[in-house]
Amino acid sequence: MTDTPVPLLEFRDLRKSYEATEAVAGVSLTIPQGEFVALVGASGSGKSTLLKTVNRLVEPTSGQVRFEDDNVESLPLAALRHKIGYVFQSVGLFPHMTVGENVAIGPRLVGERLSAERIGELLELVDLEPDMAARLPDELSGGQRQRVGVARALANEPQLLLMDEPFGALDPITRDALGDRVRALHAEFGLTTVMVTHDMAEALLLADRVLVMDAGTVVADETPHSLLAGAGGEIAQGLVAVPRAQADRLAELAR
Ligand SMILES: Nc1ncnc2c1ncn2[C@@H]1O[C@H](COP(=O)(O)OP(=O)(O)OP(=O)(O)O)[C@@H](O)[C@H]1O
């Protein structure tokens, strides 16, 4: 008999309430190492709250998140966050620090100094020029800042990459290019990635597995292929209908 490998990430009946609002209402699932998971659902369905319980930006009301079979609550916070890269929509670069200093901040927090060469390599991973390290965040476009955010998340060589609407504020071309780049980096570094997105088309194109949330629970857990074949139930299919209708209208126009 072969042993089942321990999942990288596991949610066990996870719940989070804010007074009367049950933001996460009992989520149980496992995510194996290497998977690229998209978390989709309407605004307010609990996606960000669920994601933030992993790096302990949110403390659950009950239940557990397990990372490599340890309850995240039992791990030293710095050690946990060292293993997890986190990218979010507003990027959160420190405005008074250079791009290079921003990229190096994670390692610095654990007493490690990144060389200029390593910072340059990290910038090149996200298709930025190494000499951008000397600029201030203000001197970059939104898309470039978001790339810096991804480089910063990779600086600790994380096992897990959490992304919360990482491309939400970007124009469609930059968004596509950066999405493809992140998917390539996910494969290159053997990452496990969980990405929150509003955009079902993005989820279908980038992820191996799509979780659909509604009112704090996961109502569908499907591959893109099975979602496109009609699986996942009414809420999931309502979300899939949007890019499908767009694709149909474009095909119609091209005739
Ligand atoms: N800090 C908080 N205090 C009170 N209520 C909160 C807090 N954070 C989230 N909520 C509520 O919990 C619910 C889930 O919010 P959450 O941000 O997780 O949803 P989401 O699916 O990520 O939404 P969006 O797509 O709009 O970002 C919402 O009703 C929200 O108002």
The ligand as a MOL file (V3000), in Angstrom:
LIG
                    3D

  0  0  0     0  0            999 V3000
M  V30 BEGIN CTAB
M  V30 COUNTS 31 33 0 0 0
M  V30 BEGIN ATOM
M  V30 1 N -12.5040 42.9840 8.7780 0
M  V30 2 C -13.8130 42.7520 8.5650 0
M  V30 3 N -14.7450 43.1950 9.4170 0
M  V30 4 C -16.0530 42.9350 9.2180 0
M  V30 5 N -16.5370 42.2460 8.1700 0
M  V30 6 C -15.6490 41.7850 7.2710 0
M  V30 7 C -14.2430 42.0230 7.4120 0
M  V30 8 N -13.6110 41.4240 6.3620 0
M  V30 9 C -14.5690 40.8870 5.5990 0
M  V30 10 N -15.7940 41.1010 6.1410 0
M  V30 11 C -17.0760 40.6250 5.5760 0
M  V30 12 O -16.9760 39.2320 5.3370 0
M  V30 13 C -17.5990 38.8800 4.0990 0
M  V30 14 C -16.5830 38.2110 3.1850 0
M  V30 15 O -15.5980 39.1870 2.8010 0
M  V30 16 P -14.3730 38.8210 1.8630 0
M  V30 17 O -13.5300 40.0400 1.7390 0
M  V30 18 O -13.7250 37.5840 2.3460 0
M  V30 19 O -15.0980 38.4940 0.4830 0
M  V30 20 P -14.4990 38.3710 -0.9710 0
M  V30 21 O -15.2050 37.2070 -1.6020 0
M  V30 22 O -13.0210 38.3220 -0.9240 0
M  V30 23 O -15.0170 39.7270 -1.6260 0
M  V30 24 P -14.3770 40.6610 -2.7630 0
M  V30 25 O -14.3850 39.8140 -3.9980 0
M  V30 26 O -15.3360 41.8040 -2.8420 0
M  V30 27 O -13.0070 41.0490 -2.3030 0
M  V30 28 C -18.1840 40.1630 3.5530 0
M  V30 29 O -19.5360 40.2290 3.9340 0
M  V30 30 C -17.3780 41.2470 4.2330 0
M  V30 31 O -18.1290 42.4360 4.3690 0
M  V30 END ATOM
M  V30 BEGIN BOND
M  V30 1 1 1 2
M  V30 2 1 2 3
M  V30 3 2 2 7
M  V30 4 2 3 4
M  V30 5 1 4 5
M  V30 6 2 5 6
M  V30 7 1 6 7
M  V30 8 1 6 10
M  V30 9 1 7 8
M  V30 10 2 8 9
M  V30 11 1 9 10
M  V30 12 1 10 11
M  V30 13 1 11 12
M  V30 14 1 11 30
M  V30 15 1 12 13
M  V30 16 1 13 14
M  V30 17 1 13 28
M  V30 18 1 14 15
M  V30 19 1 15 16
M  V30 20 2 16 17
M  V30 21 1 16 18
M  V30 22 1 16 19
M  V30 23 1 19 20
M  V30 24 2 20 21
M  V30 25 1 20 22
M  V30 26 1 20 23
M  V30 27 1 23 24
M  V30 28 2 24 25
M  V30 29 1 24 26
M  V30 30 1 24 27
M  V30 31 1 28 29
M  V30 32 1 28 30
M  V30 33 1 30 31
M  V30 END BOND
M  V30 END CTAB
M  END
